[in-house]
């Protein structure tokens, strides 16, 4: 007996992801706030490092800012390397912020993924028209109790997974720096080497984040350990590589389009700033643009997350049904 299952199209997965994410818009706000807090905390030791360098060289912050962007980082590095205690204090401050901020992000992401997995499971065929209000409400699974319980449940496993992610980040960055500093001896052009290393690092980190997201989804969907998730992620990639890659490419395309739109908006607001009186509105407009940009990016990322959850559950259900049919045939 041969049973075929309907293919999960890219359109249905993305449409379902967008509708489920919109129904649980609360997690978009939570993710945006957590990301903004993390970036703000990370900026504190960096700004402190700038003032520390200024104090060590006996100048003013304006003296450092007069340098070109390509000279600021080497100047800071050379000054801090000459003062081991100052360098150690700077690295400890950055390390504490990175570790603390990362733990916060792991906790928030655990709650977010738990809510969206439950929402996707209970949404029904929301991607198929007609879309009615009861179906939209059925997909709304956010509550403080569900979010906090999911955060507590998955946080230990997400911390272990995030720890491996940080190790990969650190190793990749060190390898890139080694390549940059060793490359000019062979090529003679450090700018070309730095550009190539940066492109390779960004591409590699993008792939790592993609696999990291799949691990988060599998852990939350199946309530399994990190070790058990390895085989399931590999199985997902092998069973429907095409749809997985299409979702990834579609998400990447949306992110690039949004980035281009935000750059154009920034340039337009810069020109508006030169207009008398009207230029006074540039600051609030820039703040609104920054908030909208952050919310859109979070919405796109969570839409992709739900699309992967839909794909993974569909393949898992198909595999389970196939296994049941085979057992019946043997019996």
Legacy VTK file of the C-alpha trace (Angstrom):
# vtk DataFile Version 3.0
C-alpha trace
ASCII
DATASET POLYDATA
POINTS 331 float
0.000 0.000 0.000
1.567 3.267 -1.114
0.451 6.439 0.638
1.540 9.865 -0.614
1.334 13.027 1.464
0.606 16.496 0.107
3.711 18.597 -0.326
4.110 21.559 1.997
4.440 24.550 -0.308
6.584 27.579 0.416
3.567 29.875 0.101
1.494 27.958 2.667
4.377 27.758 5.152
5.167 31.470 4.951
1.492 32.491 4.996
0.856 30.356 8.045
3.985 31.752 9.686
2.899 35.356 9.094
-0.657 34.791 10.366
0.397 32.889 13.488
3.043 35.513 14.279
0.531 38.321 13.771
-1.910 36.553 16.097
0.817 36.424 18.733
2.174 39.929 18.144
3.080 40.143 21.825
6.202 38.035 21.276
7.335 40.394 18.510
7.321 43.246 21.024
9.076 41.126 23.662
11.801 40.098 21.224
12.261 43.698 20.071
12.603 45.037 23.620
15.015 42.258 24.633
17.165 42.845 21.551
17.214 46.616 22.160
18.182 46.109 25.816
20.993 43.735 24.868
22.437 46.131 22.288
22.177 49.060 24.706
23.974 47.101 27.427
26.673 46.098 24.953
27.242 49.732 24.002
27.974 50.719 27.625
31.411 49.039 27.990
32.351 50.057 24.434
31.649 53.715 25.182
33.471 53.260 28.473
36.446 51.855 26.567
36.503 54.982 24.388
36.663 57.230 27.450
39.285 54.945 28.992
41.480 55.299 25.912
40.978 59.072 25.957
42.101 59.237 29.595
45.146 57.089 28.892
46.321 59.262 25.994
45.516 62.474 27.880
43.205 63.908 25.230
39.480 64.510 24.764
36.760 62.355 23.157
36.727 64.815 20.250
40.352 63.970 19.475
39.475 60.311 19.001
36.358 61.079 16.974
38.358 63.242 14.566
40.099 60.097 13.338
38.695 58.151 10.407
36.563 55.080 11.260
39.318 52.788 9.994
41.801 54.360 12.447
39.673 54.474 15.615
39.744 50.724 16.331
43.519 50.308 15.703
44.192 53.352 17.908
42.069 51.964 20.732
43.688 48.537 20.368
47.247 49.921 20.449
46.534 52.062 23.532
44.849 49.231 25.438
47.576 46.734 24.496
50.122 49.104 26.015
48.153 49.058 29.311
47.484 45.417 30.299
45.362 46.298 33.347
43.147 48.637 31.316
42.801 45.990 28.606
41.871 43.338 31.186
39.232 45.612 32.745
37.770 46.376 29.318
37.603 42.698 28.336
36.013 41.720 31.654
33.358 44.432 31.253
32.550 43.351 27.702
32.536 39.687 28.709
30.133 40.249 31.608
27.730 42.175 29.392
27.905 39.572 26.610
27.314 36.657 28.992
24.532 38.381 30.942
22.840 39.722 27.807
23.082 36.350 26.094
21.436 34.592 29.048
18.629 37.146 28.869
18.199 36.478 25.140
18.192 32.695 25.699
15.473 33.061 28.332
13.309 35.309 26.151
13.792 33.113 23.092
12.780 30.024 25.075
9.487 31.666 25.998
8.940 32.989 22.472
9.548 29.679 20.714
7.376 27.845 23.235
4.470 30.217 22.601
4.789 30.065 18.809
5.084 26.269 18.742
1.871 26.011 20.777
0.202 28.602 18.526
1.203 26.778 15.351
-0.057 23.502 16.757
-3.453 24.919 17.681
-3.990 27.263 14.728
-5.733 24.773 12.473
-5.732 25.436 8.710
-5.415 29.184 9.177
-3.418 29.576 5.961
-6.343 28.428 3.826
-9.115 30.965 3.045
-11.453 32.218 4.214
-9.712 33.759 7.212
-12.232 34.312 9.991
-11.861 35.940 13.379
-12.465 32.706 15.385
-9.579 31.017 13.543
-7.338 34.024 14.242
-8.283 33.943 17.916
-7.614 30.212 18.046
-4.082 30.891 16.862
-3.533 33.445 19.657
-1.819 31.387 22.335
0.195 34.094 24.095
-0.215 34.542 27.816
2.210 35.458 30.566
1.747 32.034 32.130
2.527 30.189 28.904
5.484 32.451 28.108
7.067 32.122 31.552
6.457 28.377 31.785
8.029 27.840 28.349
10.964 30.055 29.308
11.584 28.045 32.489
11.105 24.720 30.714
13.470 25.299 27.790
15.961 27.767 29.282
18.505 25.151 30.514
18.624 23.435 27.121
18.716 26.750 25.251
21.594 27.842 27.483
23.597 24.751 26.557
22.792 25.288 22.883
23.643 28.982 23.171
26.933 28.137 24.854
27.957 26.098 21.827
26.843 28.980 19.622
29.073 31.422 21.516
32.017 29.022 21.181
31.464 28.864 17.418
31.182 32.670 17.268
34.424 33.097 19.191
36.316 30.499 17.165
35.071 31.960 13.871
36.032 35.501 14.878
39.500 34.444 16.001
40.038 32.499 12.761
38.928 35.537 10.754
41.301 37.857 12.629
44.191 35.443 12.180
43.447 35.315 8.453
43.317 39.116 8.233
46.590 39.685 10.078
48.401 36.882 8.263
46.918 37.496 4.807
48.594 40.800 3.834
52.021 39.135 3.961
51.001 37.099 0.921
48.754 39.554 -0.910
50.165 42.892 0.179
46.692 44.480 0.397
45.138 44.239 3.872
41.910 45.928 2.775
41.184 43.202 0.239
41.966 40.506 2.790
39.793 42.173 5.447
36.866 42.494 3.017
37.129 38.840 1.976
37.401 37.685 5.600
34.394 39.811 6.615
32.234 38.413 3.802
33.233 34.862 4.652
32.567 35.433 8.361
29.122 36.968 7.742
28.151 34.106 5.403
29.341 31.490 7.878
27.551 33.141 10.821
24.346 33.296 8.752
24.499 29.540 8.170
25.297 28.909 11.838
22.321 31.025 12.956
20.091 29.115 10.533
21.079 25.736 11.998
20.846 27.206 15.514
17.232 28.212 14.807
16.378 24.699 13.628
17.782 23.268 16.875
15.625 25.670 18.907
12.543 24.622 16.953
13.166 20.884 17.313
13.881 21.154 21.047
10.686 23.120 21.696
8.495 21.023 19.377
9.600 17.592 20.590
10.659 18.620 24.125
13.945 16.788 23.612
17.545 17.348 24.666
20.212 19.060 22.592
21.858 15.713 21.829
18.575 14.168 20.679
17.880 17.204 18.503
21.003 16.611 16.407
19.610 13.614 14.543
16.200 15.246 14.129
17.654 18.403 12.610
19.700 16.293 10.196
16.559 14.318 9.329
14.625 17.532 8.667
17.332 18.805 6.339
17.471 15.486 4.492
13.711 14.931 4.126
12.786 18.294 2.586
15.955 20.184 1.765
14.274 22.150 -1.016
11.507 23.705 1.089
13.869 24.416 3.983
16.256 26.263 1.672
13.402 28.111 -0.029
12.151 29.395 3.323
15.692 30.419 4.222
16.226 32.239 0.914
12.815 33.927 1.066
13.540 35.166 4.595
16.997 36.350 3.574
15.503 38.207 0.608
12.936 39.937 2.838
15.675 40.952 5.272
17.794 42.394 2.457
14.816 44.314 1.046
13.964 45.681 4.480
17.574 46.692 5.033
17.673 48.504 1.693
14.399 50.288 2.503
15.726 51.362 5.910
18.908 52.722 4.315
16.863 54.739 1.819
14.671 56.056 4.639
17.764 57.073 6.615
19.181 58.934 3.614
15.844 60.683 3.029
15.634 61.762 6.671
19.192 63.086 6.450
18.214 65.342 3.558
15.128 66.504 5.457
17.382 67.565 8.311
18.846 70.349 6.171
15.417 71.945 5.632
14.779 74.831 8.085
12.101 74.180 10.737
11.148 70.858 9.102
14.504 69.513 10.236
13.261 69.673 13.847
11.064 66.656 13.119
13.983 64.489 12.000
14.827 63.103 15.455
11.333 61.745 16.269
11.031 60.464 12.701
14.359 58.652 13.052
13.190 57.138 16.345
9.937 55.936 14.744
11.880 54.539 11.763
14.253 52.686 14.109
11.348 51.159 16.048
9.505 50.146 12.865
12.661 48.647 11.397
13.275 46.589 14.534
9.681 45.354 14.692
9.674 44.393 11.007
12.925 42.457 11.375
11.565 40.593 14.401
8.309 39.833 12.574
10.194 38.418 9.576
12.413 36.267 11.798
9.474 34.877 13.792
7.479 34.269 10.596
10.328 32.103 9.336
10.446 30.324 12.704
6.751 29.371 12.507
7.192 28.318 8.864
9.963 25.923 9.904
7.780 24.616 12.742
4.967 23.947 10.235
7.352 22.141 7.927
8.904 20.081 10.710
5.554 19.044 12.191
4.200 18.181 8.755
7.161 15.934 7.977
7.039 14.383 11.452
3.316 13.619 11.120
3.870 12.145 7.661
6.687 9.982 8.977
4.603 8.809 11.934
1.655 7.916 9.683
3.944 6.027 7.298
5.378 4.078 10.214
1.881 3.165 11.436
0.870 1.947 7.982
4.019 -0.178 7.700
3.309 -1.749 11.098
-0.239 -2.561 9.993
1.095 -4.205 6.812
3.537 -6.340 8.810
0.791 -7.282 11.287
LINES 1 332
331 0 1 2 3 4 5 6 7 8 9 10 11 12 13 14 15 16 17 18 19 20 21 22 23 24 25 26 27 28 29 30 31 32 33 34 35 36 37 38 39 40 41 42 43 44 45 46 47 48 49 50 51 52 53 54 55 56 57 58 59 60 61 62 63 64 65 66 67 68 69 70 71 72 73 74 75 76 77 78 79 80 81 82 83 84 85 86 87 88 89 90 91 92 93 94 95 96 97 98 99 100 101 102 103 104 105 106 107 108 109 110 111 112 113 114 115 116 117 118 119 120 121 122 123 124 125 126 127 128 129 130 131 132 133 134 135 136 137 138 139 140 141 142 143 144 145 146 147 148 149 150 151 152 153 154 155 156 157 158 159 160 161 162 163 164 165 166 167 168 169 170 171 172 173 174 175 176 177 178 179 180 181 182 183 184 185 186 187 188 189 190 191 192 193 194 195 196 197 198 199 200 201 202 203 204 205 206 207 208 209 210 211 212 213 214 215 216 217 218 219 220 221 222 223 224 225 226 227 228 229 230 231 232 233 234 235 236 237 238 239 240 241 242 243 244 245 246 247 248 249 250 251 252 253 254 255 256 257 258 259 260 261 262 263 264 265 266 267 268 269 270 271 272 273 274 275 276 277 278 279 280 281 282 283 284 285 286 287 288 289 290 291 292 293 294 295 296 297 298 299 300 301 302 303 304 305 306 307 308 309 310 311 312 313 314 315 316 317 318 319 320 321 322 323 324 325 326 327 328 329 330
